[in-house]
Each structure stands twice: as structure tokens, then as C-alpha cells.
């Protein structure tokens, strides 16, 4: 039948998409598992690849029993699952797909660094037990897997296809910056800080300083407060924009915006390519998100604002200097105040080490998968 693809992680889907599209053009059969109304289905349909929902198999959801039935029915030659972090849904899917696959190889693509589950023994065991072949984005990730006793012969350093278009997009920055700002009615000389929101604030419970919801809500509120204050004080105003994935709840986000900074725009993937929005921005703020890495790749200053952490948040981009970390309370306010007075100081204030990902990852992964299909 070909290749069965499954994942619920956005960053891994964005990495798998160009590979799947390339394989389809080469005449390979691809089946993508996606919830009927979910964003995964929309993204694959945008590039002309249909997906199948549980209802197509007379199932309610993709649980272990349903996935085993699907594998028996479709008889794929390869199973590919994307893993971007410690998402329990993806690991449960990995467990079920592996259990149901029998002798069918399971290929896992780690599209980002392993920060979120390096400390998780459960994730490590699941990975070793259920993955036959691993694709990783760099040598650092490969070395860590090998340290965890995953056979080096079964790890390929491939790069991340989501980064392949970075050089081309950088070359189009002037045009994209102009077009996006015109569409948003933001002048070219306005300062545009972009907040990359990745936590569902309608669902995440703020139970402690260590929760993702707590960290995101605090950073996001301070960002909005600073943008809103610049309008009230009638100083150099910031044209704030917030980017959020369309599948995340937006009720609480809209209330924050309306209360703290009504002029701030809320955008999502259904309205704009987030990379184009990044290129229109003067700097990007977030907590820990793949969009900060994309910003660094596109040579737009990227800032990880984590003022309320009671323990270090593991983040390879921060460790490598790809993304600047501001950890002290008030640090973001200090940057806003300096930039408002002296916009030319954005880059010195938010230095990002040059990020040079492995090029041509799409072709490399497509070629490897075609090789495995022949085995």
C-alpha cells in the first residue's frame, strides 16, 4: 500500500508535509490519519493529500484497537510518526501503531530537539521499544539517542524539511514584509512585535509556577500590557500582533487582548503563513516554541521570555544561543522601553546566533523512505 503517516504534533506535521508531497509526486501511495475536522487534515488537503478520519473506518477515535484494525486493513509497507515533544497522544499512537504493525517498520521523525522528554524515562522506553528507524534534525539529537542505547545504525541525521525554505524566504523578506503590513494596515516604520502563542489558555490550568499555562499566561499578559501602554502613553506605539494556531481556544486570548491592548491583532494559520508574519515583524516573543527557532532561521530577533520559572526550562535553542532568553521579571519591559526610544538597537538587545540547519532535508528523507520501501 505504501506509507501510513500519523501525528498530532504541529511542528512534526509541518516537517512531514513537504516529504509527503514529494513522495506523492513520485507516485507513492500515502495515507494520512487525521481527525475529521482537525488542522492536520486541513494542512494536508492544502497540498492535495487526502486524509482519513476515524469515521472512515467506522471508529470513534484513533485508539489502540482502531489503529490495529487500520493497519490490518491498509497493510502499509512503512509507518511514519512525527514526534515533536512529550505529547501523550503521539506516544500512545506510537505504542498502538507499533503494536499493530508486526513486522512493518516504524519510522519516527524527531523534528525538534528532545528537550521536553529528555528527563522522561517513560518516553525513552517507549521510543526504544517501539521505534525501528529514527530521523533526527542534527548530530546533537543523534548523540543523545545513542546515549540512551538506541542503536546508532538505526539513526539518520536528516535535518528538518520545515527549514528548507528558510534561505528563499529570507531573500523575499522586503516584499513579504511590505505585503503583510499593507494587509494589516501597519505602516512600514511602525514597530511590530509579534507574540507566538502556543499554549491553549482556554484549557491549560494555571496550577503552579511550573505549569506551561502559568508561564505562557504571565508572559503573554506582560507583552499585551506593554503594547497597550505604549498606545495609552502616546509614545512611539507598538503595532502588536499575536499569532495562535487555529485549533487552540481563543476566548481567553481575546479577553486578554480586549482588556490590555485592544489594538493588538490576533492571527492564525487560516489567515496567514506564520513565517510571512515573522518576516513582517521587528522581533518575536514567546516562551518555548518552534516559531522562535523559525524566527532565528529567518534572521528576525527571537526572544524567549520566562520570568516566572522556579526551575530551568530545558531548551536547546536557548542553550545554543539561537534564541535569546530573558529570565528576570521586568526584562521584557526594559527591552520595550529601549526599543521605543532607539529602534536600531533591537538586534544588539536580542542577539541570536546564526542558525544554519542541514539543507535539503526534504530530498534526503524522501530518498531514505524510498530505500526502506524497497527492503
C-alpha positions, 0 to 999 in steps of 0.5 A: 500500500505504501506509507501510513503517516500519523501525528498530532504534533504541529511542528512534526506535521509541518516537517512531514508535509513537504516529504509527503508531497514529494513522495506523492509526486513520485507516485507513492501511495500515502495515507494520512490519519487525521481527525475529521475536522482537525488542522492536520487534515486541513494542512494536508488537503492544502497540498492535495493529500487526502486524509482519513478520519476515524469515521472512515473506518467506522471508529470513534477515535484513533485508539489502540484497537482502531489503529490495529484494525487500520493497519490490518486493513491498509497493510502499509509497507512503512509507518511514519510518526512525527514526534515533536515533544512529550505529547501523550497522544503521539506516544500512545499512537506510537505504542498502538501503531507499533503494536499493530504493525508486526513486522512493518517498520516504524519510522519516527521523525524527531523534528525538534530537539528532545528537550521536553522528554529528555528527563522522561524515562517513560518516553525513552522506553517507549521510543526504544521499544517501539521505534525501528528507524529514527530521523533526527534534525542534527548530530546533537539529537543523534548523540543523545539517542545513542546515549540512551542505547538506541542503536546508532545504525538505526539513526539518520541525521536528516535535518528538518524539511520545515527549514528548507525554505528558510534561505528563499524566504529570507531573500523575499523578506522586503516584499513579504514584509511590505505585503503583510503590513499593507494587509494589516494596515501597519505602516512600514516604520511602525514597530511590530512585535509579534507574540507566538502563542502556543499554549491553549489558555482556554484549557491549560490550568494555571496550577503552579509556577511550573505549569506551561499555562502559568508561564505562557499566561504571565508572559503573554499578559506582560507583552499585551500590557506593554503594547497597550501602554505604549498606545495609552502613553502616546509614545512611539506605539507598538503595532502588536500582533499575536499569532495562535494556531487555529485549533487552540481556544481563543476566548481567553486570548481575546479577553486578554487582548480586549482588556490590555491592548485592544489594538493588538491583532490576533492571527492564525494559520487560516489567515496567514503563513506564520513565517510571512508574519515573522518576516513582517515583524521587528522581533518575536516573543514567546516562551518555548516554541518552534516559531522562535527557532523559525524566527532565528532561521529567518534572521528576525530577533527571537526572544524567549521570555520566562520570568516566572520559572522556579526551575530551568526550562530545558531548551536547546535553542536557548542553550545554543544561543539561537534564541535569546532568553530573558529570565528576570521579571521586568526584562521584557519591559526594559527591552520595550522601553529601549526599543521605543526610544532607539529602534536600531538597537533591537538586534544588539538587545536580542542577539541570536546566533546564526542558525544554519540547519542541514539543507535539503532535508526534504530530498534526503528523507524522501530518498531514505523512505524510498530505500526502506520501501524497497527492503 
